[in-house]
Every structure is written in structure tokens, then in C-alpha cells.
Amino acid sequence: MAIDILMPALSPTMETGTLAKWAVAVGDAVRSGDVIAEIETDKATMEVEAVDDGVMASILVDAGSEGVPVGTPIGRLAEDGETVDDVAAAPKTVAVEPSAPPQPTPSATAPAAAAPLPAAPVAALTSDAAPKTDRVFASPLARRIAADRGVDLAALSGSGPYGRILRRDVEAANISASPAAASAIPSTAGSAIQGDSRTEPNSQMRKIIAARLQESKATAPHFYLTVDCEIDTLLESRRQMNDRAPEGVKISVNDLVIRAAAMALIKVPKANASWEGDNTRLFSHADVAMAVAVDGGLVTPVIWAAEQKGLAEIASISRDLATRARDGKLAPEEFSGGSFTISNLGMYGVREFAAVINPPQGAILAVGAGEQRPVVHDGQLAVATVMTVTLSADHRVVDGAVGAEWLQAFKGFIEAPVTMLL
């Protein structure tokens, strides 16, 4: 009996996904554990492994299809004793139309996206049943990109099954040769085209980021507190620790920031909270998420119970999480949840900024670059390495005094790093 390959739920909040790429073709032998596809979720692009052995008999959802609901059959395997032709001839549906960006809803432990609008399946065409019509067959994503770029689909040759036009066909097209595009562009011989631009389809990750941060700014009353931290002692302590650290361990300034934030959350537990409408959730541990920039957006892997981990362990965990986040190799439980987030743009030379709270968390810390600045000590002008940090807090759950108390604790740990070990 043929085995349906279903769109998997790759994170607790996933309702739909984008089938970014097939790693196998019809007729390929597949063994359990083989990577067969890449799925783009609201968090990252992740590889999907086969759970059964067989032969790829049919691809039901084209690469590039957006808004594919979890549980939808996306492919079909032929088992022993079955032929690819027999399985491929069975009734099937393909390519789901793009859905509206999901709207976020509050969650006790992690941001969640509301279910998208229902998608309308399109009947598959087989070589036996395809009618002879003038209709242009193209995937929904290809149609949308073509409309955005002014590409005439009738002028293209499709590279998909049965000549179906896919995203790559539209992207490879010469837009200037399209009648629709040519009629829209004024004649500007010998000069640059005014207003020349192009569009790129937003990834599922970018859509979810946009929806959640828009909700955060619209519903969470942000307020901002900023302090300057002198970090010369911290930098010297870091140098000494790295000189004595085991081989392969290198502690970064960000690792020290994570440790200091975790200790401050335990010292000021009212800041380690999230808003849930009728209730306020107070976390027992400092589950610190760190913002990691990835292709097309960002993810926030979590260092769980960071207050219980030493600096060497935090350094090892944070480096591993950041590497696998950029490679799209994180497990869902590694980037869902957390009680507090740190966003560090210091490595880009950013002096100071204010971050948007990652709902439903109650606060986020924006960390700027450490730089030498003039300071006054006991009435005398001096030079110190100063790092500016800004706490963005949700006033529904973190009062101004609580935020100030937390920043005071954080500054104390940063400026006297030995106290993190007490």
C-alpha cells in the first residue's frame, strides 16, 4: 500500500509551512532517515527526513508552495511490490494556494500563530487527463511573483511536472522582454529608469516575525530604561578566564551578558515574568533566549536555567545554538519559549538601540558596543570602556521601579563580574 508523506509539524506553533525544496525526485529510492525535503516554518528552514523505506512515486505539492497545512499529503512512496506508475495514477491534489499571514495569539510559554485562512486545493493534472486548452498551468507562488514583476506567464516554458511553471521559471525570465513589463516602463533611452525596483516574496518566517512584532508594539505598552556599564574589569576578567579555559572553550562578552542577565532575573524575580491577561506568569528559572540573525530573519534559541550554568557551559551552549540556528538545524524545543531575551548588536558597532519585546515575554535587553568614552570618577575626568544597554519592558507586567531595580542588579554583575560566581 502506498505511503503518504504528510506536511510535518516542526514547531509547537506551526499551523502551515512552505515546501521550500524537494531533495528527491520521482523514481528515487528512499530509506528511513534520508533527507527528502526542506520545509520553511515560522522559525527556520528545516530538513525533513523519511520515516519509511520506498520509492518516490509522486510529488503532490510543488517546491515553493506556501500555506500548506500541517497534515496535508505532500508526496507518496511506493512500497515493495508496487510500481511507481500505479501509485502515481492514484487520485491526488497539489500546490496549496498562498494563505494570509497568520495572526499571533498569546501563549503561556511561546509566541503562537493563529490558524491561516483555509487553502483551496487545485486538482492535479496527469498526462492522460490533461485537457487541450489555452490555460497556462503555473504554481500559485509562480503566479504571484509573475504578477508582482509584470511577467507574462504565457510567454514562459515551465520546468515542472507536465510543463507546470514554477517559481524558478519566473525568476529566470527576462522581465524586460515581457509585454506587460514593457508597456509599464517609460522610454528612458540613455538614462537610468526612475523608480526601478523589484519585489521578493516574503518568507513564512518574515511574515510571522512581522505579525508578532506588530502585535507586540500594538498591544504591549513598551517603556525603555537605559544605563551605561563600565566593562574594563569585565574585559580583563574575560581575558584571564580564556587564558585558563579548557581547550575549545572561549568565553565571549555576550556569554558574560547572558550570565549577568540570568543572575539579575533571579535576584529580581518580578522582572522574570510574562503577561497572560487574567494572570501573570512568574518563571522559576532564568530561561534566556538570545536573538540570532539568520538568512531571512532571526530566531531566538533558549539557554534553559542559565542561572545554574557556569560561564564555560554557557559559552559552549550559546556557540552551538547559534551555529545550528544559522544552519537551520535547531529542534523545535530549542527555540520555543524562554522568559527573557537578549539582542546584542554590539558586534556591528551599534552604540545604542531599543528592541521590540518578544511576546509573550515581559522584557528584552538591547546590548550595544563597548567603546572608550570619557567618564568622571571622583570629580576627575578619565577614560573607560562603556557599554550601553536598554531594557524594553511590558508595563502590564514589569513596573518602572522593577525594571530599574533589574537594571541596577545587571549593571552590578557586569561591573563586578566576580559577583556572578557567588
N, C-alpha and C positions, 0 to 999 in steps of 0.2 A: 504494500500500500504506500502511495506517495506520502512524503513527509512535508508539511508546510513549515516554512521558516517565517516566524512572526516578528513584527517590529517589537524589540525588547524594551522594557522599562529600565533605563540605565541610571536613573536617579529617583529619589522618592517623590520629587515634584514633577516628573516628566509625564506629560499627557500626550504630546505629539513629538515627532522628530523629523529631521531632514535626512533622507538617504543620500549621503554625500557621494559615496563611491562604492562600486562593486569591485571586490578583489578577485572574483572568479567569473568565468563565463559559462554559458550553456555548453554542456558536454564535459566540463572539468570534473575530475574525481575529487571528492571532498571527504576528509576524515575528521572525526571529532577532535576539536581543538584548533583546527585550521581557521585562520582569519578569512572571513568571507565578505565582509563589508565594513564600511565606516559610516557611523551614524552621528549626525550633528544634533546635540541636545541643547537645552538652555544653558548648559555649563561648559561643555567642551565637545570636541570631536573625538569619538572613541571607537576602537576596533571591536567588532562583534565576531565571536568565534562560533563555529558549528558545534552542535551538541550531538549530532548523529553522523554516521557514515552514509555515503551515497554518491550519486552523480547529479550535478546541477542540471535539472531538466527544464526549468522555466524561471525566468525573471519576471515577476509580477508587477514590480514597482521600479520605474526607471531611476537611474542615478540622477540626482538633482531634484527629485520630487520633494516638496515641502509639505508640512502639515499632515504627515502620515500618522494616524492614531496608533497608540500602543495596542498591540494585539492583532494588527492588520497583517494578513499574509503578504510577505514581500517577495518570496521565492518558493521554489518547490524542488525537493530532492526525489530522485528515483532510487528505490531500494533494489536489492538483489532480485533478479527475475523480472524487473520492469524495464521497459525501453524508454529512452528519452522522448521519443515521438508519442508514445501512449500517454505519458504524463503531461507532456506539453499540450496535447489535444484536449485535455480536460478543461471545463469552463474556468475562467479566471478573470480577475479585474486588475487594472493597472493604475499607475500615477494618480495620486490624490491631488485635487486642486489645492493651491495655497490657501491657508486659513488666516483669519485675522490674528494679529499678535495677541497671545494670551494675556489676560489681565491678572495681576497678582492678588493673592488673598493672604491675610495674616496667618501665621502658623506659630505654634508654640516653640518649635526648635529650629525651623529653617524657612527661608522665603519659599512661597509656593505660588504656582501659576494657575489661574482659573482655566477650566476646560475651554479649548478653542471652539470656534464655530464649526458645526458639522461639515464634513467634506463630501463632495459629490463624486463618487467613483465614475470612471469612464470605462466603457466596455472595451475589452482587448480585441485587437484585430488579428486574425490568423491568415495565413497565406491562402487558405481555402475559402474563407468567408469575406475577405476584403472586397467591398464593392468598388466598381469602377466609377468614381465620382471626381469632381474637381476640388473636393475638400482637401485642405492642407493639414496633414497629421503632424502635430507637434506637442511636446510635453507642456503642461501648464506653465512651468518655470520658463521654458523657452519662449512661450507666447508673451509672457510678461516682460522679459528682457527685450524682446523684439519691439514691443510697443514703446518701451522706455527709450530705445535707441533709434527708433524710426527705421527698423529693418523690415523689408518686405519678405515675409516667410515664403511666399510663392516662388521667390527667386532662388531659394536655397535648396540644397540636396541634403537630406537627413542621413546621419550615420547610425541611427538607432535601428531597432528591430523593424523590419518591413518599411524602411525608409523614413521612420519617425524622426522629426527634427528635435534635437536635444540642445541643451544649453551651450555645449561646446561648439555646435554648428553656428549658433547665432553670434557667439563671441568671436568666432574666427571670420565672420563675414566682414566684407569691406563696406562700412556704413555709408561712405560717400557715394558708393555705387547704387545704393537703394533709391528708387524713385521717391519714396516717402521722405527720406532724409534730404535728397537733393532739392526737393521742392520747398523744404523748410529752411534751407540755408541761403542767405542772400549772396549775391555775387560780390566777392571782395578780392578780385584778382590782384595779386602782388602785395597783399596785406594780410595781417592776421585776422581770423574770424572773431568778431566781437561776441562775447558770451559763449565761446566754445567750451563745452563741458561733456562729461559722460556720467553715467549712473552705474552703480554697482548694487546688486541685490543684497539686502541686509540679511545676515546670517540669523539663525534662530537664537544664537547666543546674544547677538547685538540687540535683537528685538526684546528679549527678556530683560537684559540689562536696562534698556530704555524704559520699559514698562515699570520695573521695580523701583528704579531711582526716581522716576516721575512720581510714582505713588509715595515714595519716601518724602520727597520735598513737599508734596501736596498735603500729606496727612500728618507727618511728624513735625511738630514745631521745633525746628532746629535752633539752637543757640551755640555760640562759639566762645571758647576760652583759650587764650594763647599765653604761653610762658617761654622764656629763654632759659636754656640749660647750658651751663659751662661744662664741657666734656673733656678737658685736658686730663683730669685724673682718670676718667673712664678710658681714654685712648691709651694712656700709659699702662693701666691695668690690663687692657686687652693685649697690648704688646707682650707683657710678661706672661700672661696666660698662654698665648700662642707659642711663646718660646718653650714652654713646659708641657704643652699639649701632646697627646699621643700622635703618632704619625697618621696623617689623613684627616686630622681634626683641625679646623681653622675657624675660630670664633669671629663673627663679624659684628659691626656696630649694631646691625639690625637684630642679631641674636640677643645682645645686651638690652636693646629696647624691648624686645618681647618678654624677656625675663623681668625687667623693671615694671612693665605694664601688668604682668601677671601678679607680681608681688603687691602692687598697688591695688589691684582688684580685690585681693584677699584682705588687705588692710582696710579698704573702704568698700565693704560688700554691697552697699546700696547702689554703687555705680555698676555693679556686675548684674545687670537686670535687663528685662525686656517688657514691653507693654503688650497686654493681651485684652484690652478692653475692660472687662469687669475685674480682671486680676492683673497683678504684676508678678512676673516670674523672677525669682531670685536664684541665681546659679550657685551651686556649692563649690565649683571649681572654676578656675580661670581658663576657659577654653578659647584660646586666642587664634583668630583667623588672620592670615596675612594675605594682602592683596598681591596677586602675581599677574603681570601683564602677559597675555598670550596672543597668538595671532587671531585678530578679530574681536578682542575684548579682554576680559580678565576673569580669573577665578580666585576663590578665597579658601585654599586648603587650611585645615584647622590643626593646631597643636593642642591636643587634649590635655587638660590638667597641667598646664605649663608651669604652674607654681610648684609642682612636685618634681620637676626635671631640672638637672644641672645644666650649666651652660654648654658643656661638651655635647650632651644629649640633644639639647635644643638646636645646636649648630648642625648636628648630623641629620636630625629630622627635618629642619627647615630647608636644608640644601636638597635633600631627597625629594621633598614635596614640591619644591619649586621646579626641579628638573623634570619630574614626571608630569607636573601641570603643563609645562610648555610642550611636552611630547604627547599630551592627551592620554596619559596612562593612569590617571588617578581613579581609584574606586569611588563609587558614589558616596559612601560613608565618610570619605576623607575630605570632601568639600561641601558637605551639608551641615548646617548648624553652626555652633560657636556662640559665645556670649559677648564677644568684643572683637573689633577688627583694627588692624594697624595697616595704614597705607604709607609707604615710605618712598618719596620721590627725591630723596637727598642725592642718590647716585646720579641723577640727571641735573644736578646743580640748582634745583628749585629751592629757594630760600624759605618760602613760607606759603602755605595754601590751606584751604578748608575743604575737607572731604564730605561727601554725602553719606549719611548713615545707611548701613546695610540692613534693611528690615528683616526680621522684627527686632534686631538688636537695639540696645539703648544708646550706644555711643560708638564713635570711631575716632582714632587718633591719626592725625596727619603729621608726618615727620619730614622736616626739611633738612637741607645740607648743613653740615658742620663747617663753619668758616671763621677765620680770625676776625675779631671785631674789637673795637675799643670798649673797655669796661672801667668802672670805678670801684676800687677796693679801698675802704677806709679813707676816702677822700682823695685817693691818688689814682691818676689815670694809668691804666695797664692794658695789655692785650691778652685776650683769651679766645679759645676756640668755643664758639657758641652755636648751639643747635636750637632752632625754633620749632616748637610743636604746638599744634592746635587741636583741641578736643571739640568735636562736634557732638552734641548731646541732644537727646529727645526730651524736651522739657516735661512731657507727660510722665516720665518715669525717673529722670535724673534732674533734681533741682539744681539751681545755680550754685548753692553752697556745697552740695555733694560733688558737683563737677570740679569746683575749686579745690575741695579737700583731696579729691583723687589726683589732680594735677600736682598739688603740693607733695603728696606721697611719691608720685612718679619722679618728680624733679629731685627729691631727696635720694632716691635709689640711683638715679643717673649720676648725680654729682658726687655721691659717696658709694661707689659700686661695691665696696666691701660689705655694706649692709645687706646686699642681696643674698649673702651667704649665711646670715644669722638666722 
